Amino acid sequence: MREYLSRFSNSVKLKQLAISAFLLFHIGAIIFWSIPINSPLITAVRNVVRPYLLWSGLFQSWDMFAPGPKSSNTYIEAVVVYKDGHTRNWKFPRMEQLSFNERYRKERYRKFVENLKEENVVLWPEAARHIAWLNKDPANPPEFIILVRHWSDMAAHLDGPYHPEPWHVQILYEYKVKPADLT
């Protein structure tokens, strides 16, 4: 009995140590990612924790606050072109169109779409493949995915009433769907 209790105690201590190590890593990763300072040490740590934070959706961008807040309202949609020629607009969830509960569950879509900007072209093929897979139909498979960016600049209106700026449209990426993308 004493031997069993000793093994059980060691097992509990090992679990507590593992949980503590995970929490320490997690808290440290968030702190290093969120500090709005760029030094060689902080940059090196960010490069190490980047895959975990991107995978988990826990990354944070400070450009919402400073030094240059976002100056445009942007969203991305996709046009799915099927084998028979008909098209369908596919939309990422947009936070302003969701209920509070849905926004809480789908926040990572907003972060993902923010990262589909022009400087992250490496994400476009994977996003297109995922959209193709979501819209697969064995009788009429998707042939092309076209990622389309919509944006409206937010101009400061300090001298009068607010007037929304016009919306602009830009094709970001065109992807030819491969049969392997649909399996």
C-alpha positions in Angstrom: 0.0 0.0 0.0 2.8 2.4 0.9 4.4 1.7 -2.5 1.1 2.5 -4.3 0.8 5.8 -2.4 4.3 6.7 -3.3 3.8 6.0 -7.0 0.5 7.9 -6.9 2.1 10.9 -5.1 4.9 10.9 -7.8 2.3 10.8 -10.5 0.4 13.7 -9.1 3.6 15.7 -8.7 4.6 15.0 -12.3 1.1 16.1 -13.5 1.4 19.3 -11.4 4.8 20.0 -12.8 3.6 19.5 -16.4 0.6 21.8 -15.8 2.9 24.4 -14.2 5.3 24.2 -17.1 2.5 24.6 -19.6 1.1 27.6 -17.8 4.5 29.2 -17.5 5.1 28.7 -21.2 1.7 30.0 -22.1 1.8 33.1 -19.9 5.4 33.9 -21.1 4.4 33.4 -24.7 1.5 35.9 -24.4 3.6 38.4 -22.5 6.5 38.3 -25.1 4.0 38.5 -28.0 2.0 41.4 -26.5 4.8 43.7 -25.3 4.8 46.6 -27.8 8.7 46.7 -27.7 11.0 45.4 -30.4 14.3 44.2 -29.1 16.5 41.3 -30.3 15.5 39.1 -27.4 11.8 39.8 -27.7 11.9 39.2 -31.5 13.7 35.9 -30.9 11.2 34.7 -28.4 8.3 35.8 -30.7 9.8 33.7 -33.5 9.8 30.7 -31.2 6.2 31.1 -29.9 4.7 32.3 -33.2 3.6 28.8 -34.5 1.8 28.1 -31.2 0.1 31.5 -31.0 -1.0 31.4 -34.6 -2.3 27.8 -34.3 -4.2 28.6 -31.1 -5.6 31.9 -32.3 -4.1 33.7 -29.3 -1.9 36.2 -31.2 -2.6 39.9 -30.8 -2.0 42.8 -33.0 -1.3 46.2 -31.5 -2.1 48.1 -34.7 -5.7 48.5 -33.6 -4.5 51.0 -30.9 -1.2 52.6 -31.8 1.0 54.0 -33.3 -1.1 53.8 -36.5 -4.6 52.6 -35.9 -6.4 50.8 -38.8 -7.7 53.2 -41.4 -10.0 51.0 -43.4 -12.9 48.7 -42.9 -12.0 45.5 -44.7 -13.5 42.1 -45.3 -12.7 39.2 -47.6 -15.1 36.9 -49.6 -14.6 34.2 -52.1 -16.2 33.4 -55.4 -16.6 29.7 -55.9 -16.8 28.8 -59.6 -18.2 25.3 -60.2 -17.6 22.9 -63.0 -21.0 23.7 -64.6 -20.1 27.4 -64.7 -22.4 28.7 -61.9 -20.9 30.7 -59.1 -21.5 31.1 -55.4 -20.3 33.8 -53.0 -18.7 32.4 -49.9 -18.3 34.6 -46.9 -16.1 34.5 -43.9 -18.1 35.3 -40.7 -18.1 39.1 -40.2 -18.2 40.1 -36.6 -20.6 43.1 -37.1 -23.2 40.7 -38.6 -23.1 38.1 -35.7 -24.7 37.9 -32.3 -22.5 38.3 -29.2 -22.4 34.6 -28.6 -21.4 33.9 -32.3 -18.8 36.6 -32.2 -17.2 35.0 -29.1 -17.0 31.6 -30.9 -15.9 32.9 -34.3 -13.4 35.6 -33.3 -10.5 33.7 -34.7 -12.1 34.1 -38.2 -11.7 37.9 -37.9 -8.1 37.4 -36.9 -7.5 35.0 -39.8 -9.1 37.4 -42.3 -7.0 40.3 -41.0 -3.9 38.1 -41.7 -4.9 37.5 -45.4 -3.6 40.9 -46.3 -1.3 41.4 -49.2 1.9 40.8 -47.2 0.7 37.3 -46.3 0.4 35.9 -49.8 1.6 32.5 -48.5 -1.8 32.0 -46.7 -3.9 32.5 -49.9 -3.5 29.1 -51.5 -4.4 27.3 -48.2 -7.4 29.5 -47.6 -8.6 28.8 -51.2 -8.1 25.1 -50.8 -10.1 25.2 -47.5 -13.0 27.1 -49.2 -13.0 24.6 -52.1 -13.2 21.7 -49.6 -16.0 23.4 -47.7 -18.0 23.8 -51.0 -17.2 20.4 -52.5 -20.0 18.7 -54.4 -19.2 15.4 -56.1 -21.8 16.0 -58.8 -20.5 19.5 -59.5 -17.1 20.2 -58.0 -15.6 23.7 -57.6 -13.0 24.5 -60.3 -11.8 27.9 -59.2 -11.7 29.9 -56.0 -11.3 33.7 -56.3 -10.4 35.6 -53.1 -11.9 39.1 -53.2 -11.0 41.9 -50.8 -13.5 44.7 -50.0 -12.5 47.8 -48.2 -13.7 51.3 -47.3 -11.3 53.9 -46.0 -12.2 55.5 -42.7 -11.5 59.2 -43.0 -11.6 61.5 -40.0 -14.6 63.8 -40.1 -13.8 66.4 -37.4 -15.5 69.3 -39.2 -18.9 67.9 -39.9 -21.2 64.9 -40.0 -19.8 61.5 -40.9 -20.2 60.3 -44.5 -19.2 56.8 -45.2 -16.5 56.4 -47.8 -17.2 54.2 -50.9 -16.4 50.5 -51.0 -13.5 49.3 -53.2 -13.0 45.8 -54.5 -9.8 44.0 -55.4 -9.2 40.4 -56.6 -6.5 39.1 -54.3 -6.0 35.6 -55.6 -7.3 33.1 -58.1 -6.8 29.4 -57.4 -7.4 26.4 -59.8 -8.8 23.6 -57.6 -7.1 20.3 -57.8 -9.0 17.0 -57.3 -6.8 16.3 -54.2 -8.1 19.5 -52.6 -11.5 18.0 -52.3 -10.6 14.8 -50.5 
